[in-house]
Amino acid sequence: MEEKKEKLSFREIWKNKRYRALIILGVYFVFFLFLIGSIRNNQGNVPPTSDSTTTNTSFESLDNYEATYTFMIDSTSHFVHTTRYQEEEVIEVEETSEEYYIKGDTFYSVKNQKLETTSDKLYGISFFKLRPDELSKLLKYSTFQHQTEFQDNRVRKVYQMTVKGFFSWLDGSFHDAEEIVTITTEEISGLMTTFTIDLSNYQNETITITYQSHNQLSNVETNYQ
């Protein structure tokens, strides 16, 4: 007569150290197979990156944007609009309709669609010093005071420096004035949107730059001769 084999319950199997070790080993094996498969699938879905498709969002390197410069001098606002793509930039002074153009390190005035080299000073200040790379240096020379975070992802930061330090950055000139220059920036999701230089403690002037279209331009269209 054949002996009737009894089926072991899971509880009885689990009590057996040998069977329990085999079960745990099997669970780990299945888990690692699942993990490896997931990693391979994710790698397959990630498109390759290249220098041409990678955008640099750091303010210091920003060279693709539109901006409006507001020079508040003696309670009067003067507006300058710019469009920049890498080493080219078109500049328009709103109140006079004067147009300027930058190519590399050369600043031109535009007259009848013809270019003439000229000074880069607008409203008494070098325009090149008001570009992101130079403004980033100004922040490094100043002293951070505090920041405020808003619910719409805006972050406002306040910096200060002396007039002496400001002019040292601006043109290397010496001033012994110790009045405070306040610099305020605003960012949204890491992108600079507003940069303000408040010189009102020294002279009645404030410069505010508002940025938009970060890294969205494909060129600067011109018909200059």
trRosetta pair geometry for C-beta under 8 A, 3 or more apart (Angstrom, degrees):
i j d omega theta_ij theta_ji phi_ij phi_ji
8 12 4.6 -123 -170 87 95 126
8 13 5.3 114 125 -57 123 86
9 12 4.8 96 57 6 76 102
9 13 7.1 -140 99 -4 40 86
10 13 5.5 -54 -146 38 36 112
10 14 6.0 38 154 -23 68 106
11 14 5.7 -53 -146 35 29 112
11 15 6.7 34 152 -24 61 103
12 15 5.7 -50 -154 27 33 114
12 16 7.2 35 148 -21 61 100
13 16 5.8 -56 -164 27 38 112
13 19 4.6 -110 -177 135 82 153
13 20 7.6 149 138 -62 69 66
13 23 7.7 103 135 -46 113 134
14 19 7.1 -102 -83 100 23 111
14 20 5.5 73 -156 -91 52 100
14 23 7.4 -39 -104 22 74 159
15 20 7.6 -173 50 -47 6 121
16 19 4.1 56 84 19 114 110
16 20 6.3 173 84 -17 56 87
17 20 5.7 -58 -144 37 28 114
17 21 6.4 30 158 -21 64 105
18 21 6.0 -56 -154 32 28 110
18 22 6.7 25 151 -16 62 106
19 22 5.6 -57 -152 36 35 112
19 23 6.4 37 152 -21 68 104
20 23 5.7 -52 -149 33 33 112
20 24 6.5 30 155 -16 65 105
21 24 5.9 -54 -148 38 31 110
21 25 6.2 34 154 -21 64 108
22 25 5.7 -55 -147 37 31 114
22 26 6.4 33 154 -22 64 106
23 26 5.7 -57 -152 34 30 112
23 27 6.6 31 152 -20 65 103
24 27 5.7 -52 -150 33 33 112
24 28 6.6 31 153 -16 65 105
25 28 5.9 -56 -152 37 31 110
25 29 6.3 35 150 -24 65 107
26 29 5.5 -53 -148 32 33 115
26 30 6.5 31 156 -16 66 103
27 30 6.0 -55 -151 36 31 108
27 31 6.3 32 152 -21 65 109
28 31 5.5 -56 -147 37 32 115
28 32 6.3 28 158 -16 67 106
29 32 6.2 -57 -149 37 27 106
29 33 6.5 29 153 -19 62 107
30 33 5.7 -55 -150 35 32 114
30 34 6.4 32 153 -19 65 106
31 34 5.8 -57 -152 36 30 111
31 35 6.3 30 152 -20 66 107
32 35 5.4 -51 -143 36 36 114
32 36 6.2 36 158 -19 67 104
33 36 6.0 -54 -146 36 28 108
33 37 6.4 28 155 -18 62 109
34 37 5.8 -59 -150 37 29 112
34 38 6.4 30 154 -21 64 106
35 38 5.8 -55 -150 33 30 111
35 39 6.5 29 155 -19 64 105
36 39 5.9 -54 -150 34 32 111
36 40 6.5 30 154 -17 65 107
37 40 5.9 -57 -150 36 32 110
37 41 6.4 30 155 -18 65 107
38 41 5.8 -57 -150 36 31 110
38 42 6.4 29 155 -18 66 107
39 42 5.9 -57 -149 37 30 110
39 43 6.4 30 155 -19 65 107
40 43 5.8 -54 -148 36 31 111
40 44 6.4 31 154 -20 63 107
41 44 5.7 -58 -152 35 32 112
41 45 6.6 23 154 -16 65 109
42 45 5.9 -62 -150 37 33 107
42 46 6.7 35 155 -29 66 104
43 46 6.0 -52 -150 23 34 112
49 53 6.2 -135 -151 76 63 111
49 54 5.6 60 -179 -65 112 107
50 53 5.3 74 55 18 81 98
50 54 6.9 -155 86 -13 35 95
51 54 6.1 -59 -136 34 29 109
55 215 4.5 73 -158 -168 134 155
56 61 4.6 -43 129 103 137 137
56 62 7.6 -147 105 -78 92 48
56 215 7.7 167 55 -88 50 133
57 62 7.7 18 -165 -84 33 94
57 190 6.1 55 133 123 131 114
57 191 6.2 -78 -170 -88 108 83
57 214 6.9 53 -132 159 82 134
57 215 7.0 -72 -92 -17 70 142
58 61 4.8 60 73 24 99 102
58 62 7.0 -140 94 -40 48 79
59 62 5.4 -32 -150 -9 37 122
59 132 5.3 -148 167 -161 72 115
59 135 7.5 -79 151 89 117 108
59 136 5.8 157 105 -81 100 109
59 192 4.5 70 -105 -24 118 134
60 132 6.2 176 -127 144 18 98
60 133 5.6 66 -169 -115 66 58
60 136 3.9 39 -96 -75 87 172
61 132 7.5 -52 47 114 15 131
61 133 7.5 58 -87 -85 30 91
62 65 6.0 20 167 -22 112 131
62 132 4.4 90 57 -12 102 177
62 192 7.0 -106 -23 37 161 120
62 211 7.7 1 157 -148 155 152
62 214 6.8 -61 -138 -138 118 94
62 215 7.8 -100 -136 -50 80 86
63 84 6.3 -104 -175 139 55 116
63 85 7.5 66 139 -176 80 23
63 86 5.1 59 133 -113 122 34
63 87 7.5 3 -179 -53 134 45
63 132 7.4 -128 -67 42 57 127
64 84 6.8 -137 -109 105 23 80
64 85 5.6 37 -119 -125 78 58
64 86 6.7 14 -71 -45 87 59
64 213 7.9 -106 142 128 72 87
64 214 7.1 81 93 -173 82 43
64 215 4.7 74 87 -102 125 44
64 216 7.1 160 143 28 106 40
64 217 5.2 -158 -169 46 90 96
65 84 5.8 8 55 56 68 100
65 211 5.3 -22 179 -158 141 101
65 212 6.9 136 -169 71 89 32
65 213 5.6 142 -149 83 51 81
65 214 5.4 -2 -99 -100 100 50
65 215 7.4 -5 -68 -29 75 44
65 217 7.3 -127 -44 -1 13 119
66 81 7.7 -5 -176 -174 95 87
66 82 6.9 170 -156 91 53 58
66 83 5.2 -15 -107 -105 83 71
66 84 7.6 171 -88 21 35 70
66 211 7.4 136 79 -158 49 54
66 212 5.2 -27 70 71 97 84
66 213 4.4 54 11 34 100 128
66 217 7.4 125 -43 -53 85 125
67 81 7.6 169 90 -153 49 47
67 82 5.0 -6 59 59 90 101
67 84 7.3 5 9 5 107 111
67 209 5.6 -1 -176 -174 123 95
67 210 6.4 157 -156 79 68 48
67 211 5.0 -24 -99 -100 94 62
67 212 7.3 161 -86 22 45 66
68 79 6.2 -22 -170 -160 101 99
68 80 7.2 150 -161 77 52 48
68 81 5.4 -18 -106 -103 75 71
68 82 7.7 -180 -82 21 31 73
68 209 7.3 164 82 -153 45 49
68 210 4.8 -6 55 54 93 102
69 79 7.1 142 77 -159 58 46
69 80 4.1 -11 57 60 109 102
69 81 7.8 -152 22 -68 74 26
69 82 7.0 45 -13 -7 104 112
69 122 7.8 82 99 103 152 138
69 130 6.8 50 -114 147 134 149
69 207 6.9 -18 -168 -166 93 92
69 208 7.5 152 -158 82 46 48
69 209 5.3 -14 -103 -102 70 80
70 77 5.6 -26 -164 -157 100 103
70 78 7.3 141 -159 69 49 47
70 79 5.8 -16 -101 -101 69 70
70 206 8.0 -2 109 106 93 88
70 207 7.2 156 81 -156 56 43
70 208 4.5 -9 57 60 106 97
70 209 7.7 -166 21 -74 70 34
70 210 7.4 39 -8 -7 107 103
71 77 7.3 136 73 -158 49 49
71 78 4.3 -22 62 61 101 102
71 79 7.9 -159 22 -70 75 25
71 80 7.2 45 -11 -5 105 108
71 122 7.7 -153 -42 128 148 94
71 123 4.5 10 -160 131 171 174
71 205 7.2 -21 -172 -159 81 98
71 206 7.9 159 -158 83 38 48
71 207 5.7 -8 -106 -106 65 78
72 75 7.2 5 -179 -114 93 18
72 76 7.2 158 -154 74 53 34
72 77 5.4 -22 -98 -96 73 69
72 78 7.8 -173 -75 20 28 72
72 205 6.6 152 86 -154 65 45
72 206 4.3 0 55 56 117 92
72 207 7.5 -153 24 -71 75 33
72 208 7.2 38 -11 1 108 103
73 76 5.8 -31 71 62 71 87
73 78 6.6 2 16 1 108 116
73 123 6.7 -155 -37 -166 141 120
73 204 6.9 96 -162 106 47 83
73 205 5.1 4 -104 -108 71 89
74 204 5.2 78 -83 102 52 130
74 205 7.9 -10 -26 -74 56 71
75 204 7.2 -33 -26 163 70 127
78 93 7.6 -15 173 -160 101 94
78 94 7.5 173 -175 49 56 99
78 95 6.1 -69 -136 -1 81 132
78 123 5.9 156 83 -84 147 138
79 93 7.8 137 90 -161 54 49
79 94 4.0 16 78 10 101 140
79 95 7.2 122 40 -28 77 85
80 91 6.3 -2 179 -170 106 97
80 92 7.0 165 -158 82 59 44
80 93 5.4 -26 -106 -104 84 61
80 94 6.8 -131 -80 -9 32 85
80 122 6.1 57 -85 155 158 152
80 123 8.0 -129 -33 -7 131 121
81 91 7.4 156 83 -155 47 49
81 92 4.9 -13 60 60 94 97
81 94 6.5 83 -10 -61 101 95
82 89 5.8 1 -171 -177 111 107
82 90 6.8 161 -152 83 59 50
82 91 4.9 -12 -101 -102 91 73
82 92 7.6 180 -77 21 45 66
83 89 6.8 171 85 -151 46 61
83 90 5.0 1 53 52 95 98
83 217 6.9 140 -176 -104 97 155
83 220 5.8 149 115 -120 105 101
84 88 7.1 166 -150 93 56 51
84 89 4.0 -10 -103 -104 86 99
84 90 7.9 -163 -73 25 48 57
84 102 7.8 -6 -115 59 97 123
84 217 7.7 155 86 43 42 156
84 220 7.2 -28 -140 -70 21 133
85 88 5.5 -5 65 64 81 97
85 89 7.6 170 24 -80 50 56
85 217 4.7 -119 -86 113 106 127
85 218 7.3 -5 -130 99 144 18
85 219 5.5 174 102 -148 171 23
85 220 4.5 -165 23 -31 113 92
87 102 7.6 -124 166 126 57 93
87 103 6.5 52 135 -164 95 45
87 104 5.0 18 177 -80 126 47
88 101 7.6 -21 -163 -172 81 89
88 102 6.7 158 -154 87 34 72
88 103 5.8 6 -105 -104 75 66
88 219 7.8 12 64 -172 141 64
88 220 4.4 -151 115 39 121 137
88 222 7.6 -131 -177 -10 131 131
89 101 7.1 160 84 -157 55 46
89 102 4.1 10 49 45 100 112
89 220 6.9 -141 -97 -94 22 164
90 99 7.1 -19 -171 -167 88 101
90 100 7.7 151 -162 84 43 52
90 101 5.8 -12 -107 -106 61 76
90 220 5.6 170 -15 -172 105 123
90 222 6.5 178 -80 -80 121 107
91 99 6.8 145 82 -162 58 51
91 100 4.1 -16 65 63 113 97
91 101 7.1 -158 22 -69 83 30
91 102 7.1 62 -17 -15 114 97
91 122 7.7 -123 163 -64 143 152
91 127 7.2 -19 -105 -155 163 155
92 97 7.1 -21 -168 -150 98 42
92 98 7.3 160 -153 84 50 47
92 99 5.3 -16 -101 -104 74 76
92 100 7.8 -167 -71 24 33 70
93 96 4.9 5 104 48 120 97
93 97 7.0 -52 77 9 75 8
93 98 4.4 13 37 53 118 93
93 99 7.7 -138 16 -68 75 33
93 100 7.7 60 -23 -6 95 103
93 122 7.0 -165 -87 -146 116 122
94 97 7.6 10 -168 -70 22 49
98 109 7.1 -45 -176 -147 106 100
99 109 7.5 111 85 -167 56 58
99 110 4.1 -42 98 56 104 121
100 107 6.5 -6 -179 -175 120 86
100 108 6.4 156 -163 84 68 54
100 109 5.7 -44 -105 -106 78 49
100 110 6.4 -168 -97 -2 21 91
100 118 7.5 -104 -124 60 108 123
100 122 7.9 -118 -1 -71 157 123
100 127 7.8 162 107 -14 155 172
101 107 7.9 151 81 -160 44 44
101 108 4.5 -19 64 65 89 109
101 109 8.0 140 20 -121 78 5
101 110 5.5 80 -15 -55 109 112
101 115 6.2 -73 57 -113 131 111
101 222 6.7 72 -123 -121 137 150
101 224 6.3 -42 -33 -56 173 159
102 106 7.0 158 -152 82 57 50
102 107 5.7 -20 -100 -104 83 62
102 108 7.3 -179 -81 20 32 79
102 120 7.9 52 -96 -119 109 113
102 127 7.9 -143 -66 109 132 130
103 106 5.5 -14 66 61 80 101
103 108 7.1 21 9 -6 98 120
106 117 6.1 -69 -170 -115 105 103
107 117 7.0 87 75 -154 57 67
107 118 6.1 -85 113 70 93 68
107 119 7.0 -17 90 139 135 18
107 120 3.9 180 -45 -83 168 90
107 127 6.9 128 -118 52 139 125
107 128 7.4 -107 -59 -47 125 104
108 115 4.1 -19 -171 -161 148 99
108 116 6.1 130 -159 62 83 33
108 117 5.8 -56 -100 -92 69 41
108 118 6.5 91 -150 17 27 89
108 224 7.8 84 111 -162 151 156
109 115 7.5 142 70 -153 42 51
109 116 5.2 -23 58 65 90 93
109 118 4.4 41 -20 -3 104 146
110 113 6.7 4 -175 -112 100 23
110 114 7.2 146 -155 67 57 35
110 115 6.3 -26 -100 -95 66 61
110 224 6.3 -96 -123 -106 110 116
111 114 5.7 -34 73 61 70 88
111 116 6.4 1 19 5 112 118
113 223 5.8 -38 -146 102 125 89
113 224 5.6 -166 -177 -117 68 48
113 225 5.7 67 127 -1 92 96
114 224 7.0 122 -116 -163 18 81
114 225 5.2 -35 -102 62 70 101
115 224 5.2 55 -44 176 105 130
115 225 7.2 -164 3 73 84 50
120 126 5.4 44 98 -154 106 73
120 127 4.6 -117 169 34 93 97
120 128 5.3 26 141 -17 157 96
121 124 6.3 -4 179 -138 113 12
121 125 6.4 150 -147 69 79 17
121 126 5.7 -46 -90 -85 70 47
121 127 7.0 -169 -103 -18 17 80
122 125 6.7 -36 66 62 61 70
122 127 5.2 55 8 -68 110 104
125 129 6.6 -101 166 62 94 122
125 130 6.8 78 124 -41 119 119
125 170 7.2 -77 -143 -153 95 120
125 207 7.3 -51 42 -78 163 150
126 129 4.3 79 83 0 104 108
126 130 7.4 172 98 -8 61 85
126 170 7.3 151 26 -174 109 80
126 171 7.1 136 -11 -79 129 98
127 130 5.7 -65 -159 37 42 108
127 131 7.5 58 146 -40 67 91
128 131 5.9 -36 -163 0 43 117
128 134 6.6 100 140 -23 66 150
129 134 4.8 -133 -150 141 45 155
129 135 8.0 107 157 -59 57 66
129 169 7.8 125 -158 136 120 86
129 170 6.0 58 -170 -140 162 63
129 171 7.9 -68 -67 -61 153 70
130 134 7.0 -28 -26 75 12 123
130 135 6.6 41 -156 -59 39 108
130 207 7.0 -104 -119 161 129 144
130 209 6.6 162 176 -67 107 141
131 134 5.4 77 59 20 74 102
131 135 6.9 -150 92 -8 29 97
132 135 5.6 -61 -136 42 30 110
132 136 6.2 38 162 -28 66 103
132 192 7.3 155 -120 51 112 154
133 136 5.9 -51 -155 27 28 115
133 137 7.2 29 147 -17 58 100
134 137 5.5 -48 -157 30 41 114
134 138 6.7 47 145 -23 66 99
135 138 5.2 -44 -152 29 41 118
135 139 6.8 46 149 -20 65 97
135 195 5.8 19 -175 -180 150 157
135 209 7.8 -97 -87 38 159 150
136 139 5.7 -48 -155 31 36 113
136 140 6.8 37 147 -20 64 103
137 140 5.5 -53 -153 33 38 114
137 141 6.5 31 152 -16 68 106
137 169 6.7 166 118 -150 104 115
138 141 5.9 -60 -150 38 32 108
138 142 6.4 27 154 -20 66 111
138 161 7.9 -128 -177 10 79 152
138 166 7.8 35 -144 -128 107 69
138 169 5.4 108 -103 161 77 158
138 183 6.8 163 134 -103 113 159
138 197 7.8 -42 159 -95 155 121
139 142 5.8 -61 -145 36 32 109
139 159 6.1 -177 -137 -33 70 170
139 183 6.8 -148 -96 120 71 151
139 185 7.5 0 -98 -31 128 142
141 161 6.2 37 119 -108 88 153
141 165 5.9 174 151 173 115 114
141 168 7.8 -164 -171 86 150 108
141 169 5.4 -166 43 -74 165 129
142 159 4.0 76 123 158 133 123
142 160 6.2 159 -172 73 105 21
142 161 4.0 -98 -114 -42 81 112
142 165 7.3 139 -90 122 62 139
142 181 7.8 -100 -112 89 120 100
142 183 5.7 -78 -101 26 177 134
143 159 6.3 150 72 -162 38 78
143 160 5.5 -30 61 65 93 75
143 161 6.4 141 8 -78 80 68
144 147 7.9 -23 -174 -40 108 96
144 157 6.9 -44 -141 -177 96 110
144 158 7.8 107 -162 84 55 51
144 159 5.5 -43 -98 -102 45 85
145 158 4.4 -47 59 100 119 97
145 159 6.2 180 -1 -103 90 25
145 160 5.7 63 -50 -6 121 103
146 157 7.7 -167 100 -145 36 55
146 158 5.6 7 54 46 69 108
147 155 6.0 5 180 180 120 93
147 156 6.3 164 -157 86 66 50
147 157 4.4 -21 -101 -99 99 71
147 158 7.1 -175 -83 13 48 72
148 155 7.4 164 81 -157 46 49
148 156 4.6 -4 54 57 95 104
149 154 7.5 159 -156 89 45 55
149 155 5.4 -14 -105 -108 71 78
149 156 8.0 -159 -71 25 29 69
150 153 7.3 -32 81 41 80 18
150 154 4.2 5 46 60 122 96
150 155 7.4 -151 17 -73 79 35
150 156 7.4 59 -21 -9 108 99
152 188 7.3 -35 127 -126 89 110
153 188 5.4 76 106 -156 100 74
153 189 5.2 14 155 -53 138 75
154 186 5.8 -13 -166 -169 106 104
154 187 7.1 148 -153 77 54 42
154 188 5.4 -31 -92 -89 65 82
154 193 7.7 -64 -124 34 97 141
155 186 7.0 156 77 -153 45 53
155 187 4.9 -15 56 59 97 94
155 188 7.7 170 14 -82 73 34
156 184 6.6 -6 -171 -172 97 99
156 185 7.2 166 -151 86 50 48
156 186 5.1 -18 -98 -99 74 82
157 184 7.2 163 83 -153 49 51
157 185 4.9 -6 56 57 97 95
157 186 7.8 179 18 -80 69 35
157 187 7.6 22 -3 1 108 104
158 182 6.6 -22 -164 -168 96 100
158 183 7.3 145 -160 81 47 54
158 184 5.4 -13 -104 -103 72 79
159 182 7.4 146 80 -162 50 51
159 183 4.3 -17 65 64 101 104
159 184 7.7 -170 25 -73 70 35
159 185 7.7 29 0 -3 107 101
160 180 5.3 -17 -164 -167 115 110
160 181 6.8 149 -156 77 59 52
160 182 5.5 -24 -100 -104 81 62
160 183 7.2 -173 -78 19 30 78
161 165 4.2 -102 169 83 114 134
161 166 5.8 139 99 -56 116 80
161 180 7.5 139 74 -153 26 64
161 181 5.3 -21 67 60 77 102
161 183 7.3 22 9 -8 99 115
162 165 4.7 100 56 6 78 98
162 166 7.0 -136 100 -6 44 87
162 177 7.1 172 169 106 96 66
162 178 5.2 -48 -143 -144 125 50
162 179 7.0 116 -156 68 69 37
162 180 6.5 -57 -103 -101 49 48
162 181 7.0 66 152 10 9 91
163 166 5.4 -52 -147 34 35 116
163 167 6.4 25 161 -11 68 104
163 175 5.6 -78 126 113 97 138
163 177 3.9 -22 75 95 136 113
163 178 7.0 -107 31 -67 94 4
163 179 4.8 39 -23 59 121 86
163 180 7.7 -84 -32 -57 76 7
163 181 5.9 124 -81 -37 55 104
163 199 7.7 87 -109 -144 95 88
163 201 7.7 -136 -55 92 111 100
163 202 4.7 118 -96 -87 135 147
164 167 6.6 -63 -151 39 24 99
164 168 6.5 28 151 -22 61 110
164 174 7.6 1 -148 -165 87 55
164 175 5.0 -149 -104 83 58 82
164 176 6.2 21 -92 -129 118 19
164 177 6.0 -180 -50 62 77 58
164 178 6.5 -5 -11 -87 116 51
165 168 5.5 -55 -148 34 33 117
165 169 6.6 31 155 -15 66 103
165 181 7.7 -135 70 32 94 122
166 169 5.9 -60 -158 37 31 107
166 170 6.1 28 150 -24 68 112
166 181 4.7 74 -59 -6 140 161
166 197 8.0 124 -140 -166 127 120
166 199 7.5 158 157 -104 167 101
167 170 5.1 -49 -134 37 40 116
167 171 6.6 -36 -173 40 72 83
167 173 5.0 -60 159 71 112 92
167 174 7.5 121 106 -139 121 4
167 175 4.6 78 40 2 148 123
168 172 6.4 30 -157 -123 49 31
168 173 7.4 -125 -86 61 41 44
168 174 7.5 39 -84 -99 85 47
168 175 7.8 -124 -40 28 75 87
170 173 7.3 -34 78 27 97 96
177 202 6.0 86 144 -124 151 116
179 201 4.3 -180 176 127 116 108
179 202 4.5 164 80 -73 143 85
180 201 5.4 34 58 53 66 167
181 197 6.7 -8 179 -170 112 85
181 198 6.7 159 -165 77 60 61
181 199 5.8 -9 -120 -99 97 63
181 201 7.1 -140 -78 45 43 113
181 202 7.0 -23 -74 -5 87 125
182 198 4.3 -10 63 56 92 119
182 201 7.8 97 -8 -8 94 121
183 195 7.6 -12 -170 -171 94 78
183 196 6.8 162 -155 86 48 59
183 197 5.6 -10 -106 -105 82 64
183 198 7.3 -160 -75 18 34 79
184 194 7.6 -12 114 118 89 105
184 195 7.9 164 87 -155 52 35
184 196 4.5 -5 58 58 92 111
184 198 7.1 40 -1 -16 102 114
185 192 6.4 -55 -168 -135 113 97
185 194 6.6 162 -156 90 45 65
185 195 5.3 -1 -109 -107 85 67
185 196 7.4 -167 -75 23 41 71
186 192 7.6 107 81 -157 49 56
186 193 5.1 -51 100 64 96 99
186 194 4.1 26 38 46 108 104
187 190 6.0 -2 168 -135 126 10
187 191 6.1 152 -159 70 82 34
187 192 5.5 -45 -99 -93 85 43
187 193 6.3 150 -117 6 28 87
188 191 5.7 -27 66 59 71 91
188 193 5.4 43 1 -32 101 133
191 211 7.6 -135 157 101 94 125
191 214 5.2 -110 -151 -25 131 167
192 195 6.3 13 179 -50 122 103
192 211 5.6 56 105 34 85 147
193 210 6.7 -4 163 -153 67 69
193 211 5.7 -134 -135 57 31 87
193 212 7.5 42 -138 -75 79 64
194 208 6.6 -16 -164 -170 97 96
194 209 7.0 154 -154 81 47 54
194 210 5.4 -10 -101 -104 78 69
194 211 7.4 -148 -64 17 33 80
195 208 7.3 158 82 -155 47 48
195 209 4.6 -7 57 56 96 104
195 211 7.6 47 -3 -19 99 108
196 206 6.6 -2 -170 -180 98 102
196 207 7.0 164 -152 88 50 52
196 208 4.5 -7 -104 -106 88 81
196 209 7.6 -165 -72 22 45 63
197 206 6.9 171 86 -157 55 55
197 207 4.6 5 51 55 102 99
197 208 7.9 -158 26 -70 60 43
198 201 7.6 65 130 -5 92 88
198 206 5.1 -5 -114 -117 62 99
199 202 5.2 -60 -180 50 83 103
199 203 5.5 -7 135 55 113 79
199 205 4.6 -5 68 75 118 89
199 206 6.5 -170 29 -83 72 46
199 207 7.5 41 -3 -2 109 90
200 203 7.5 -87 -120 84 27 34
200 204 5.9 33 -130 -126 74 45
200 205 6.9 -170 -75 47 57 36
200 206 6.0 -9 -44 -58 101 97
211 214 6.6 55 148 -69 114 92
213 216 4.4 -107 -169 49 76 120
213 217 6.2 60 151 -42 122 91
217 220 7.1 29 164 -65 138 68
